[in-house]
Amino acid sequence: MKLIRTSLVLTLSNGGVCILGDFLVELNKESAIRKAICDNATHTMVGLLGALIMILEKNHHRLPEIERISLIVMTMFASSFIDVDHFLVAKSFKLSRAVAIDRRPFLHYATIPLILLILMIPLYNYFNSPRLNVWLVMIVCAFLTHHTRDATRRGFTFWPFGTTKPLPYIAYIVCIMIIPFILNKWEHLITGHYHYGTLEIQTV
């Protein structure tokens, strides 16, 4: 019951962070720097909360503590780092040029998390490593939550096929809150159980 309450609090907090972050982005829209900071900080916090939910909800708390911390830090960092492609495409470290690019930068292609989700199946069958899938699904969480936040303005870009219509705001909030649970379920469907050395962790 305590675990359920904690997951519920984190899930609602994730939705709240999105709403607050979007409000701050809009509030600071006249300043490109403050707007970018608020936007990226929101991506980072959403990645953090998503990682915490996935670890708590899927018994990953039985992983070594250092690995749990590493997974959380990695997901946070990846959620924030995705925006670096703006600067790479602009070929400039100037924020004004980075936000003025006329196309979707490559790390914002929703094709990336989709491919990673599909690759989890053959990779698990080949390496028989549930731990590898744990890391991959956390990376997918970082990408998918980032892309979902951005999709309210630009839709999802499935390179090379095209871009969807912008995501309705309420749908975006709901998606952010359920993505960690969907990804955990996907991982469970692939692996079914975990073997970490001599320790076997059965999922429920």
C-alpha positions in Angstrom: 0.0 0.0 0.0 2.9 2.4 0.8 4.4 1.6 -2.6 1.1 2.4 -4.3 0.8 5.7 -2.4 4.3 6.7 -3.3 3.8 5.9 -7.0 0.6 7.9 -7.0 2.3 10.9 -5.4 5.2 10.7 -7.9 2.8 10.3 -10.8 0.6 13.3 -9.8 3.8 15.3 -9.1 5.0 14.5 -12.7 1.8 16.0 -14.1 2.1 19.0 -11.7 5.8 19.6 -12.7 4.7 19.7 -16.4 1.9 22.2 -15.7 4.2 24.4 -13.5 7.1 24.2 -16.0 4.9 25.1 -18.9 3.6 28.1 -17.0 7.1 29.3 -16.2 8.1 28.8 -19.9 5.2 30.9 -21.0 5.9 33.5 -18.2 9.5 33.9 -19.5 8.8 33.8 -23.2 10.2 37.3 -23.7 13.6 36.1 -22.5 15.1 33.3 -24.7 17.6 32.3 -22.0 15.1 32.1 -19.1 12.6 30.3 -21.3 15.2 27.7 -22.3 16.3 27.2 -18.7 12.7 26.7 -17.5 12.0 24.3 -20.4 15.1 22.2 -19.9 14.7 22.2 -16.2 11.2 20.8 -16.7 12.5 18.1 -19.0 15.0 17.2 -16.3 12.5 17.0 -13.5 10.1 14.9 -15.6 13.0 12.5 -16.4 13.8 12.3 -12.7 10.3 11.5 -11.6 9.8 9.1 -14.4 12.9 7.2 -13.4 11.8 7.1 -9.7 8.4 5.8 -10.7 9.8 3.0 -12.9 12.3 1.9 -10.2 9.8 1.9 -7.4 7.0 0.3 -9.5 9.0 -2.5 -11.0 11.0 -3.8 -8.1 14.2 -2.3 -9.4 14.8 -1.2 -5.8 16.4 -4.6 -5.4 19.1 -3.6 -7.8 22.4 -2.5 -6.1 21.9 1.0 -4.7 24.7 2.5 -6.9 23.0 1.1 -10.0 19.6 2.6 -9.0 21.2 6.0 -8.5 23.1 5.6 -11.8 19.8 4.8 -13.6 18.1 7.9 -12.1 21.0 10.2 -12.9 21.4 8.8 -16.4 17.7 9.3 -17.1 17.8 12.9 -15.8 20.9 13.7 -17.8 19.5 12.2 -21.0 16.2 14.1 -20.6 18.1 17.3 -20.5 20.9 16.4 -22.9 18.5 15.8 -25.8 18.2 19.5 -26.4 22.0 19.7 -27.3 21.0 18.7 -30.9 19.7 22.2 -31.4 23.2 23.6 -31.1 24.7 20.8 -33.2 22.3 21.4 -36.0 22.8 25.2 -35.7 26.6 24.6 -35.6 26.7 27.3 -33.0 26.8 27.7 -29.2 24.6 30.8 -29.4 21.1 30.2 -28.0 19.5 32.6 -30.6 20.8 30.4 -33.4 19.9 27.1 -31.7 16.3 28.1 -31.3 16.0 29.5 -34.8 16.8 26.3 -36.7 14.2 25.6 -39.5 13.9 21.8 -39.0 13.5 19.3 -36.2 16.9 18.3 -34.8 17.8 14.6 -35.0 17.6 13.7 -31.3 14.0 14.9 -31.4 12.9 12.2 -33.8 10.3 10.0 -32.1 11.7 7.2 -34.3 14.6 6.8 -31.9 12.7 5.5 -28.8 10.5 3.5 -31.1 13.5 1.7 -32.6 15.0 1.2 -29.1 11.7 -0.4 -27.9 11.8 -2.8 -30.8 15.5 -3.6 -30.4 14.9 -4.6 -26.8 13.3 -7.9 -28.1 16.3 -9.2 -30.2 18.8 -7.8 -27.8 17.3 -9.7 -24.9 17.0 -12.9 -27.0 20.6 -12.6 -28.0 22.3 -11.5 -24.8 19.8 -12.9 -22.3 20.5 -9.8 -20.2 17.5 -8.3 -18.4 19.9 -5.7 -16.9 20.6 -4.3 -20.5 16.9 -3.9 -21.0 16.5 -2.0 -17.7 19.1 0.6 -19.0 17.5 0.7 -22.4 14.0 1.2 -21.2 15.2 4.1 -18.9 16.8 5.8 -21.9 13.5 5.4 -23.8 11.7 7.0 -20.8 14.0 10.0 -21.2 13.4 10.3 -24.9 9.7 9.6 -24.8 8.8 12.1 -22.1 11.0 14.8 -23.7 9.3 14.2 -27.1 5.8 14.1 -25.6 6.4 17.5 -23.9 7.6 19.0 -27.2 4.7 17.4 -29.1 2.2 19.9 -27.7 3.8 22.5 -30.0 5.2 20.5 -32.9 3.8 17.0 -32.8 5.8 13.8 -33.0 8.4 13.6 -35.8 8.7 10.1 -37.1 11.7 10.5 -39.5 11.7 9.8 -42.4 7.9 9.4 -42.5 6.7 12.8 -41.3 5.2 14.7 -38.4 2.0 14.2 -36.5 -0.4 17.0 -35.5 0.4 18.7 -32.1 -0.7 16.7 -29.1 -3.7 18.2 -27.1 -2.5 19.5 -23.8 -4.6 17.2 -21.6 -3.4 14.2 -23.6 0.2 15.3 -23.1 -0.2 15.5 -19.3 -1.9 12.1 -19.2 0.8 10.6 -21.4 3.6 11.9 -19.2 2.0 10.3 -16.1 1.4 6.9 -17.7 4.6 6.5 -19.8 6.7 5.0 -16.9 4.0 2.4 -16.3 3.6 1.5 -20.0 7.4 1.2 -20.4 7.7 -1.1 -17.3 4.9 -3.3 -18.7 6.7 -3.5 -22.1 9.9 -4.5 -20.3 8.0 -7.1 -18.4 6.4 -8.6 -21.5 9.9 -9.0 -23.0 11.8 -10.4 -20.0 9.2 -11.8 -17.6 11.8 -12.1 -14.8 15.2 -10.8 -13.9 18.5 -12.6 -13.2 21.1 -10.5 -11.6 24.0 -12.8 -10.9 22.6 -15.5 -8.6 19.6 -13.4 -7.6 16.3 -14.0 -9.4 13.6 -11.3 -9.1 10.2 -12.3 -10.2 8.0 -9.5 -11.4 4.4 -9.1 -10.4 
